[in-house]
Amino acid sequence: MATALLIVESPAKANTLKKYLGKGFQVKASVGHVKDLPPKSLGVDVKHDFKPEYEIIKGKKKVLDEIKKLSSTVDKVYLAPDPDREGEAIAWHIYEDVKKKNKHVYRVLFNEITKKAVLEAIEHPQSLNQDKYQAQQARR
């Protein structure tokens, strides 16, 4: 049984990483962003400092529900979307839901899809990067 969940953006990347990590890991792809600003409204709360009001992207509820379900069955969750602003936003949006199911959620960063790089990232998890997430929101 898997004791950890690794979440990446790409299904192809997920398949490769499954081969590297073995039976102790479940690997799931978010298939990109899971939340976005609503397309038919302003998308910010003007009464609360223009806080963005993200919603689940159409067609992504099933993916997010599966991630949440898997998160409740493992000891640790590793968020591994790409190491850029967009990846950080994806990590934060997933984290907001996963933290309710599992208190042990970590951000892992790797710049190459090699067994060595991925294992090194998992051995040295980080906190989510608030500044990078804010930078992505500012570009919206």
MODELLER restraints for C-alpha pairs under 7 A, 6 or more apart:
rsr = mdl.restraints
at = mdl.atoms
rsr.add(forms.Gaussian(group=physical.xy_distance, feature=features.Distance(at['CA:1:A'], at['CA:23:A']), mean=6.81, stdev=0.5))
rsr.add(forms.Gaussian(group=physical.xy_distance, feature=features.Distance(at['CA:1:A'], at['CA:24:A']), mean=6.51, stdev=0.5))
rsr.add(forms.Gaussian(group=physical.xy_distance, feature=features.Distance(at['CA:2:A'], at['CA:23:A']), mean=5.92, stdev=0.5))
rsr.add(forms.Gaussian(group=physical.xy_distance, feature=features.Distance(at['CA:2:A'], at['CA:24:A']), mean=4.26, stdev=0.5))
rsr.add(forms.Gaussian(group=physical.xy_distance, feature=features.Distance(at['CA:2:A'], at['CA:25:A']), mean=4.84, stdev=0.5))
rsr.add(forms.Gaussian(group=physical.xy_distance, feature=features.Distance(at['CA:2:A'], at['CA:26:A']), mean=5.84, stdev=0.5))
rsr.add(forms.Gaussian(group=physical.xy_distance, feature=features.Distance(at['CA:2:A'], at['CA:74:A']), mean=6.55, stdev=0.5))
rsr.add(forms.Gaussian(group=physical.xy_distance, feature=features.Distance(at['CA:3:A'], at['CA:24:A']), mean=5.37, stdev=0.5))
rsr.add(forms.Gaussian(group=physical.xy_distance, feature=features.Distance(at['CA:3:A'], at['CA:25:A']), mean=6.11, stdev=0.5))
rsr.add(forms.Gaussian(group=physical.xy_distance, feature=features.Distance(at['CA:3:A'], at['CA:74:A']), mean=4.66, stdev=0.5))
rsr.add(forms.Gaussian(group=physical.xy_distance, feature=features.Distance(at['CA:3:A'], at['CA:75:A']), mean=5.29, stdev=0.5))
rsr.add(forms.Gaussian(group=physical.xy_distance, feature=features.Distance(at['CA:3:A'], at['CA:76:A']), mean=6.81, stdev=0.5))
rsr.add(forms.Gaussian(group=physical.xy_distance, feature=features.Distance(at['CA:4:A'], at['CA:24:A']), mean=6.38, stdev=0.5))
rsr.add(forms.Gaussian(group=physical.xy_distance, feature=features.Distance(at['CA:4:A'], at['CA:25:A']), mean=4.87, stdev=0.5))
rsr.add(forms.Gaussian(group=physical.xy_distance, feature=features.Distance(at['CA:4:A'], at['CA:26:A']), mean=6.27, stdev=0.5))
rsr.add(forms.Gaussian(group=physical.xy_distance, feature=features.Distance(at['CA:4:A'], at['CA:74:A']), mean=5.13, stdev=0.5))
rsr.add(forms.Gaussian(group=physical.xy_distance, feature=features.Distance(at['CA:4:A'], at['CA:75:A']), mean=5.70, stdev=0.5))
rsr.add(forms.Gaussian(group=physical.xy_distance, feature=features.Distance(at['CA:4:A'], at['CA:76:A']), mean=4.78, stdev=0.5))
rsr.add(forms.Gaussian(group=physical.xy_distance, feature=features.Distance(at['CA:4:A'], at['CA:77:A']), mean=5.71, stdev=0.5))
rsr.add(forms.Gaussian(group=physical.xy_distance, feature=features.Distance(at['CA:5:A'], at['CA:25:A']), mean=5.56, stdev=0.5))
rsr.add(forms.Gaussian(group=physical.xy_distance, feature=features.Distance(at['CA:5:A'], at['CA:26:A']), mean=4.73, stdev=0.5))
rsr.add(forms.Gaussian(group=physical.xy_distance, feature=features.Distance(at['CA:5:A'], at['CA:27:A']), mean=5.77, stdev=0.5))
rsr.add(forms.Gaussian(group=physical.xy_distance, feature=features.Distance(at['CA:5:A'], at['CA:71:A']), mean=6.73, stdev=0.5))
rsr.add(forms.Gaussian(group=physical.xy_distance, feature=features.Distance(at['CA:5:A'], at['CA:74:A']), mean=6.60, stdev=0.5))
rsr.add(forms.Gaussian(group=physical.xy_distance, feature=features.Distance(at['CA:5:A'], at['CA:76:A']), mean=6.39, stdev=0.5))
rsr.add(forms.Gaussian(group=physical.xy_distance, feature=features.Distance(at['CA:5:A'], at['CA:77:A']), mean=4.76, stdev=0.5))
rsr.add(forms.Gaussian(group=physical.xy_distance, feature=features.Distance(at['CA:5:A'], at['CA:78:A']), mean=6.02, stdev=0.5))
rsr.add(forms.Gaussian(group=physical.xy_distance, feature=features.Distance(at['CA:6:A'], at['CA:25:A']), mean=6.91, stdev=0.5))
rsr.add(forms.Gaussian(group=physical.xy_distance, feature=features.Distance(at['CA:6:A'], at['CA:26:A']), mean=6.25, stdev=0.5))
rsr.add(forms.Gaussian(group=physical.xy_distance, feature=features.Distance(at['CA:6:A'], at['CA:27:A']), mean=4.79, stdev=0.5))
rsr.add(forms.Gaussian(group=physical.xy_distance, feature=features.Distance(at['CA:6:A'], at['CA:28:A']), mean=6.34, stdev=0.5))
rsr.add(forms.Gaussian(group=physical.xy_distance, feature=features.Distance(at['CA:6:A'], at['CA:77:A']), mean=6.03, stdev=0.5))
rsr.add(forms.Gaussian(group=physical.xy_distance, feature=features.Distance(at['CA:6:A'], at['CA:78:A']), mean=4.69, stdev=0.5))
rsr.add(forms.Gaussian(group=physical.xy_distance, feature=features.Distance(at['CA:6:A'], at['CA:79:A']), mean=6.04, stdev=0.5))
rsr.add(forms.Gaussian(group=physical.xy_distance, feature=features.Distance(at['CA:6:A'], at['CA:80:A']), mean=6.64, stdev=0.5))
rsr.add(forms.Gaussian(group=physical.xy_distance, feature=features.Distance(at['CA:7:A'], at['CA:27:A']), mean=5.90, stdev=0.5))
rsr.add(forms.Gaussian(group=physical.xy_distance, feature=features.Distance(at['CA:7:A'], at['CA:28:A']), mean=4.96, stdev=0.5))
rsr.add(forms.Gaussian(group=physical.xy_distance, feature=features.Distance(at['CA:7:A'], at['CA:29:A']), mean=5.67, stdev=0.5))
rsr.add(forms.Gaussian(group=physical.xy_distance, feature=features.Distance(at['CA:7:A'], at['CA:30:A']), mean=6.80, stdev=0.5))
rsr.add(forms.Gaussian(group=physical.xy_distance, feature=features.Distance(at['CA:7:A'], at['CA:78:A']), mean=6.23, stdev=0.5))
rsr.add(forms.Gaussian(group=physical.xy_distance, feature=features.Distance(at['CA:7:A'], at['CA:79:A']), mean=5.06, stdev=0.5))
rsr.add(forms.Gaussian(group=physical.xy_distance, feature=features.Distance(at['CA:7:A'], at['CA:80:A']), mean=5.49, stdev=0.5))
rsr.add(forms.Gaussian(group=physical.xy_distance, feature=features.Distance(at['CA:7:A'], at['CA:81:A']), mean=6.87, stdev=0.5))
rsr.add(forms.Gaussian(group=physical.xy_distance, feature=features.Distance(at['CA:8:A'], at['CA:14:A']), mean=6.39, stdev=0.5))
rsr.add(forms.Gaussian(group=physical.xy_distance, feature=features.Distance(at['CA:8:A'], at['CA:28:A']), mean=6.35, stdev=0.5))
rsr.add(forms.Gaussian(group=physical.xy_distance, feature=features.Distance(at['CA:8:A'], at['CA:29:A']), mean=4.86, stdev=0.5))
rsr.add(forms.Gaussian(group=physical.xy_distance, feature=features.Distance(at['CA:8:A'], at['CA:30:A']), mean=6.21, stdev=0.5))
rsr.add(forms.Gaussian(group=physical.xy_distance, feature=features.Distance(at['CA:8:A'], at['CA:79:A']), mean=6.74, stdev=0.5))
rsr.add(forms.Gaussian(group=physical.xy_distance, feature=features.Distance(at['CA:8:A'], at['CA:80:A']), mean=4.87, stdev=0.5))
rsr.add(forms.Gaussian(group=physical.xy_distance, feature=features.Distance(at['CA:8:A'], at['CA:81:A']), mean=4.62, stdev=0.5))
rsr.add(forms.Gaussian(group=physical.xy_distance, feature=features.Distance(at['CA:9:A'], at['CA:29:A']), mean=4.99, stdev=0.5))
rsr.add(forms.Gaussian(group=physical.xy_distance, feature=features.Distance(at['CA:9:A'], at['CA:30:A']), mean=4.92, stdev=0.5))
rsr.add(forms.Gaussian(group=physical.xy_distance, feature=features.Distance(at['CA:9:A'], at['CA:31:A']), mean=4.88, stdev=0.5))
rsr.add(forms.Gaussian(group=physical.xy_distance, feature=features.Distance(at['CA:9:A'], at['CA:32:A']), mean=4.95, stdev=0.5))
rsr.add(forms.Gaussian(group=physical.xy_distance, feature=features.Distance(at['CA:9:A'], at['CA:81:A']), mean=5.18, stdev=0.5))
rsr.add(forms.Gaussian(group=physical.xy_distance, feature=features.Distance(at['CA:10:A'], at['CA:29:A']), mean=5.38, stdev=0.5))
rsr.add(forms.Gaussian(group=physical.xy_distance, feature=features.Distance(at['CA:10:A'], at['CA:30:A']), mean=6.94, stdev=0.5))
rsr.add(forms.Gaussian(group=physical.xy_distance, feature=features.Distance(at['CA:10:A'], at['CA:31:A']), mean=5.31, stdev=0.5))
rsr.add(forms.Gaussian(group=physical.xy_distance, feature=features.Distance(at['CA:10:A'], at['CA:32:A']), mean=6.95, stdev=0.5))
rsr.add(forms.Gaussian(group=physical.xy_distance, feature=features.Distance(at['CA:11:A'], at['CA:29:A']), mean=5.11, stdev=0.5))
rsr.add(forms.Gaussian(group=physical.xy_distance, feature=features.Distance(at['CA:11:A'], at['CA:31:A']), mean=6.56, stdev=0.5))
rsr.add(forms.Gaussian(group=physical.xy_distance, feature=features.Distance(at['CA:14:A'], at['CA:27:A']), mean=5.68, stdev=0.5))
rsr.add(forms.Gaussian(group=physical.xy_distance, feature=features.Distance(at['CA:14:A'], at['CA:28:A']), mean=6.09, stdev=0.5))
rsr.add(forms.Gaussian(group=physical.xy_distance, feature=features.Distance(at['CA:14:A'], at['CA:29:A']), mean=5.95, stdev=0.5))
rsr.add(forms.Gaussian(group=physical.xy_distance, feature=features.Distance(at['CA:18:A'], at['CA:27:A']), mean=6.05, stdev=0.5))
rsr.add(forms.Gaussian(group=physical.xy_distance, feature=features.Distance(at['CA:20:A'], at['CA:115:A']), mean=5.54, stdev=0.5))
rsr.add(forms.Gaussian(group=physical.xy_distance, feature=features.Distance(at['CA:30:A'], at['CA:63:A']), mean=6.42, stdev=0.5))
rsr.add(forms.Gaussian(group=physical.xy_distance, feature=features.Distance(at['CA:33:A'], at['CA:90:A']), mean=5.37, stdev=0.5))
rsr.add(forms.Gaussian(group=physical.xy_distance, feature=features.Distance(at['CA:34:A'], at['CA:56:A']), mean=5.81, stdev=0.5))
rsr.add(forms.Gaussian(group=physical.xy_distance, feature=features.Distance(at['CA:34:A'], at['CA:57:A']), mean=5.64, stdev=0.5))
rsr.add(forms.Gaussian(group=physical.xy_distance, feature=features.Distance(at['CA:34:A'], at['CA:60:A']), mean=5.61, stdev=0.5))
rsr.add(forms.Gaussian(group=physical.xy_distance, feature=features.Distance(at['CA:34:A'], at['CA:64:A']), mean=6.96, stdev=0.5))
rsr.add(forms.Gaussian(group=physical.xy_distance, feature=features.Distance(at['CA:34:A'], at['CA:90:A']), mean=6.85, stdev=0.5))
rsr.add(forms.Gaussian(group=physical.xy_distance, feature=features.Distance(at['CA:35:A'], at['CA:54:A']), mean=5.89, stdev=0.5))
rsr.add(forms.Gaussian(group=physical.xy_distance, feature=features.Distance(at['CA:35:A'], at['CA:55:A']), mean=5.22, stdev=0.5))
rsr.add(forms.Gaussian(group=physical.xy_distance, feature=features.Distance(at['CA:35:A'], at['CA:56:A']), mean=4.29, stdev=0.5))
rsr.add(forms.Gaussian(group=physical.xy_distance, feature=features.Distance(at['CA:35:A'], at['CA:57:A']), mean=5.08, stdev=0.5))
rsr.add(forms.Gaussian(group=physical.xy_distance, feature=features.Distance(at['CA:35:A'], at['CA:93:A']), mean=6.54, stdev=0.5))
rsr.add(forms.Gaussian(group=physical.xy_distance, feature=features.Distance(at['CA:36:A'], at['CA:54:A']), mean=5.10, stdev=0.5))
rsr.add(forms.Gaussian(group=physical.xy_distance, feature=features.Distance(at['CA:36:A'], at['CA:55:A']), mean=5.61, stdev=0.5))
rsr.add(forms.Gaussian(group=physical.xy_distance, feature=features.Distance(at['CA:36:A'], at['CA:56:A']), mean=6.49, stdev=0.5))
rsr.add(forms.Gaussian(group=physical.xy_distance, feature=features.Distance(at['CA:36:A'], at['CA:57:A']), mean=6.07, stdev=0.5))
rsr.add(forms.Gaussian(group=physical.xy_distance, feature=features.Distance(at['CA:37:A'], at['CA:43:A']), mean=5.25, stdev=0.5))
rsr.add(forms.Gaussian(group=physical.xy_distance, feature=features.Distance(at['CA:37:A'], at['CA:53:A']), mean=6.23, stdev=0.5))
rsr.add(forms.Gaussian(group=physical.xy_distance, feature=features.Distance(at['CA:37:A'], at['CA:54:A']), mean=4.66, stdev=0.5))
rsr.add(forms.Gaussian(group=physical.xy_distance, feature=features.Distance(at['CA:37:A'], at['CA:55:A']), mean=6.15, stdev=0.5))
rsr.add(forms.Gaussian(group=physical.xy_distance, feature=features.Distance(at['CA:38:A'], at['CA:54:A']), mean=6.71, stdev=0.5))
rsr.add(forms.Gaussian(group=physical.xy_distance, feature=features.Distance(at['CA:38:A'], at['CA:55:A']), mean=6.36, stdev=0.5))
rsr.add(forms.Gaussian(group=physical.xy_distance, feature=features.Distance(at['CA:43:A'], at['CA:52:A']), mean=5.83, stdev=0.5))
rsr.add(forms.Gaussian(group=physical.xy_distance, feature=features.Distance(at['CA:43:A'], at['CA:53:A']), mean=5.18, stdev=0.5))
rsr.add(forms.Gaussian(group=physical.xy_distance, feature=features.Distance(at['CA:43:A'], at['CA:54:A']), mean=7.00, stdev=0.5))
rsr.add(forms.Gaussian(group=physical.xy_distance, feature=features.Distance(at['CA:44:A'], at['CA:50:A']), mean=5.07, stdev=0.5))
rsr.add(forms.Gaussian(group=physical.xy_distance, feature=features.Distance(at['CA:44:A'], at['CA:51:A']), mean=5.29, stdev=0.5))
rsr.add(forms.Gaussian(group=physical.xy_distance, feature=features.Distance(at['CA:44:A'], at['CA:52:A']), mean=4.28, stdev=0.5))
rsr.add(forms.Gaussian(group=physical.xy_distance, feature=features.Distance(at['CA:44:A'], at['CA:53:A']), mean=5.23, stdev=0.5))
rsr.add(forms.Gaussian(group=physical.xy_distance, feature=features.Distance(at['CA:45:A'], at['CA:51:A']), mean=5.17, stdev=0.5))
rsr.add(forms.Gaussian(group=physical.xy_distance, feature=features.Distance(at['CA:45:A'], at['CA:52:A']), mean=6.37, stdev=0.5))
rsr.add(forms.Gaussian(group=physical.xy_distance, feature=features.Distance(at['CA:45:A'], at['CA:53:A']), mean=6.66, stdev=0.5))
rsr.add(forms.Gaussian(group=physical.xy_distance, feature=features.Distance(at['CA:68:A'], at['CA:97:A']), mean=6.91, stdev=0.5))
rsr.add(forms.Gaussian(group=physical.xy_distance, feature=features.Distance(at['CA:68:A'], at['CA:98:A']), mean=5.47, stdev=0.5))
rsr.add(forms.Gaussian(group=physical.xy_distance, feature=features.Distance(at['CA:68:A'], at['CA:101:A']), mean=6.56, stdev=0.5))
rsr.add(forms.Gaussian(group=physical.xy_distance, feature=features.Distance(at['CA:71:A'], at['CA:77:A']), mean=6.41, stdev=0.5))
rsr.add(forms.Gaussian(group=physical.xy_distance, feature=features.Distance(at['CA:71:A'], at['CA:98:A']), mean=6.43, stdev=0.5))
rsr.add(forms.Gaussian(group=physical.xy_distance, feature=features.Distance(at['CA:71:A'], at['CA:101:A']), mean=6.07, stdev=0.5))
rsr.add(forms.Gaussian(group=physical.xy_distance, feature=features.Distance(at['CA:71:A'], at['CA:102:A']), mean=6.03, stdev=0.5))
rsr.add(forms.Gaussian(group=physical.xy_distance, feature=features.Distance(at['CA:72:A'], at['CA:101:A']), mean=5.03, stdev=0.5))
rsr.add(forms.Gaussian(group=physical.xy_distance, feature=features.Distance(at['CA:72:A'], at['CA:102:A']), mean=5.81, stdev=0.5))
rsr.add(forms.Gaussian(group=physical.xy_distance, feature=features.Distance(at['CA:75:A'], at['CA:104:A']), mean=6.99, stdev=0.5))
rsr.add(forms.Gaussian(group=physical.xy_distance, feature=features.Distance(at['CA:76:A'], at['CA:104:A']), mean=5.06, stdev=0.5))
rsr.add(forms.Gaussian(group=physical.xy_distance, feature=features.Distance(at['CA:76:A'], at['CA:105:A']), mean=6.02, stdev=0.5))
rsr.add(forms.Gaussian(group=physical.xy_distance, feature=features.Distance(at['CA:77:A'], at['CA:104:A']), mean=6.23, stdev=0.5))
rsr.add(forms.Gaussian(group=physical.xy_distance, feature=features.Distance(at['CA:77:A'], at['CA:105:A']), mean=4.68, stdev=0.5))
rsr.add(forms.Gaussian(group=physical.xy_distance, feature=features.Distance(at['CA:77:A'], at['CA:106:A']), mean=6.21, stdev=0.5))
rsr.add(forms.Gaussian(group=physical.xy_distance, feature=features.Distance(at['CA:78:A'], at['CA:105:A']), mean=5.88, stdev=0.5))
rsr.add(forms.Gaussian(group=physical.xy_distance, feature=features.Distance(at['CA:78:A'], at['CA:106:A']), mean=4.86, stdev=0.5))
rsr.add(forms.Gaussian(group=physical.xy_distance, feature=features.Distance(at['CA:78:A'], at['CA:107:A']), mean=5.67, stdev=0.5))
rsr.add(forms.Gaussian(group=physical.xy_distance, feature=features.Distance(at['CA:78:A'], at['CA:108:A']), mean=6.29, stdev=0.5))
rsr.add(forms.Gaussian(group=physical.xy_distance, feature=features.Distance(at['CA:79:A'], at['CA:91:A']), mean=5.85, stdev=0.5))
rsr.add(forms.Gaussian(group=physical.xy_distance, feature=features.Distance(at['CA:79:A'], at['CA:106:A']), mean=6.01, stdev=0.5))
rsr.add(forms.Gaussian(group=physical.xy_distance, feature=features.Distance(at['CA:79:A'], at['CA:107:A']), mean=4.76, stdev=0.5))
rsr.add(forms.Gaussian(group=physical.xy_distance, feature=features.Distance(at['CA:79:A'], at['CA:108:A']), mean=5.99, stdev=0.5))
rsr.add(forms.Gaussian(group=physical.xy_distance, feature=features.Distance(at['CA:80:A'], at['CA:107:A']), mean=6.19, stdev=0.5))
rsr.add(forms.Gaussian(group=physical.xy_distance, feature=features.Distance(at['CA:80:A'], at['CA:108:A']), mean=5.17, stdev=0.5))
rsr.add(forms.Gaussian(group=physical.xy_distance, feature=features.Distance(at['CA:80:A'], at['CA:109:A']), mean=6.11, stdev=0.5))
rsr.add(forms.Gaussian(group=physical.xy_distance, feature=features.Distance(at['CA:81:A'], at['CA:87:A']), mean=4.79, stdev=0.5))
rsr.add(forms.Gaussian(group=physical.xy_distance, feature=features.Distance(at['CA:81:A'], at['CA:88:A']), mean=6.95, stdev=0.5))
rsr.add(forms.Gaussian(group=physical.xy_distance, feature=features.Distance(at['CA:81:A'], at['CA:90:A']), mean=6.71, stdev=0.5))
rsr.add(forms.Gaussian(group=physical.xy_distance, feature=features.Distance(at['CA:81:A'], at['CA:91:A']), mean=6.23, stdev=0.5))
rsr.add(forms.Gaussian(group=physical.xy_distance, feature=features.Distance(at['CA:83:A'], at['CA:109:A']), mean=5.82, stdev=0.5))
rsr.add(forms.Gaussian(group=physical.xy_distance, feature=features.Distance(at['CA:85:A'], at['CA:132:A']), mean=5.47, stdev=0.5))
rsr.add(forms.Gaussian(group=physical.xy_distance, feature=features.Distance(at['CA:85:A'], at['CA:133:A']), mean=6.12, stdev=0.5))
rsr.add(forms.Gaussian(group=physical.xy_distance, feature=features.Distance(at['CA:85:A'], at['CA:135:A']), mean=6.85, stdev=0.5))
rsr.add(forms.Gaussian(group=physical.xy_distance, feature=features.Distance(at['CA:85:A'], at['CA:136:A']), mean=5.22, stdev=0.5))
rsr.add(forms.Gaussian(group=physical.xy_distance, feature=features.Distance(at['CA:86:A'], at['CA:136:A']), mean=6.32, stdev=0.5))
rsr.add(forms.Gaussian(group=physical.xy_distance, feature=features.Distance(at['CA:88:A'], at['CA:132:A']), mean=6.54, stdev=0.5))
rsr.add(forms.Gaussian(group=physical.xy_distance, feature=features.Distance(at['CA:88:A'], at['CA:133:A']), mean=5.58, stdev=0.5))
rsr.add(forms.Gaussian(group=physical.xy_distance, feature=features.Distance(at['CA:89:A'], at['CA:133:A']), mean=5.30, stdev=0.5))
rsr.add(forms.Gaussian(group=physical.xy_distance, feature=features.Distance(at['CA:89:A'], at['CA:136:A']), mean=6.73, stdev=0.5))
rsr.add(forms.Gaussian(group=physical.xy_distance, feature=features.Distance(at['CA:99:A'], at['CA:105:A']), mean=6.79, stdev=0.5))
rsr.add(forms.Gaussian(group=physical.xy_distance, feature=features.Distance(at['CA:106:A'], at['CA:125:A']), mean=5.84, stdev=0.5))
rsr.add(forms.Gaussian(group=physical.xy_distance, feature=features.Distance(at['CA:106:A'], at['CA:126:A']), mean=6.10, stdev=0.5))
rsr.add(forms.Gaussian(group=physical.xy_distance, feature=features.Distance(at['CA:106:A'], at['CA:127:A']), mean=6.13, stdev=0.5))
rsr.add(forms.Gaussian(group=physical.xy_distance, feature=features.Distance(at['CA:107:A'], at['CA:125:A']), mean=5.67, stdev=0.5))
rsr.add(forms.Gaussian(group=physical.xy_distance, feature=features.Distance(at['CA:107:A'], at['CA:126:A']), mean=5.06, stdev=0.5))
rsr.add(forms.Gaussian(group=physical.xy_distance, feature=features.Distance(at['CA:107:A'], at['CA:127:A']), mean=5.59, stdev=0.5))
rsr.add(forms.Gaussian(group=physical.xy_distance, feature=features.Distance(at['CA:107:A'], at['CA:128:A']), mean=5.64, stdev=0.5))
rsr.add(forms.Gaussian(group=physical.xy_distance, feature=features.Distance(at['CA:108:A'], at['CA:121:A']), mean=5.41, stdev=0.5))
rsr.add(forms.Gaussian(group=physical.xy_distance, feature=features.Distance(at['CA:108:A'], at['CA:122:A']), mean=6.07, stdev=0.5))
rsr.add(forms.Gaussian(group=physical.xy_distance, feature=features.Distance(at['CA:108:A'], at['CA:125:A']), mean=4.99, stdev=0.5))
rsr.add(forms.Gaussian(group=physical.xy_distance, feature=features.Distance(at['CA:108:A'], at['CA:126:A']), mean=6.02, stdev=0.5))
rsr.add(forms.Gaussian(group=physical.xy_distance, feature=features.Distance(at['CA:109:A'], at['CA:121:A']), mean=5.79, stdev=0.5))
rsr.add(forms.Gaussian(group=physical.xy_distance, feature=features.Distance(at['CA:110:A'], at['CA:117:A']), mean=6.05, stdev=0.5))
rsr.add(forms.Gaussian(group=physical.xy_distance, feature=features.Distance(at['CA:110:A'], at['CA:118:A']), mean=6.16, stdev=0.5))
rsr.add(forms.Gaussian(group=physical.xy_distance, feature=features.Distance(at['CA:110:A'], at['CA:121:A']), mean=6.06, stdev=0.5))
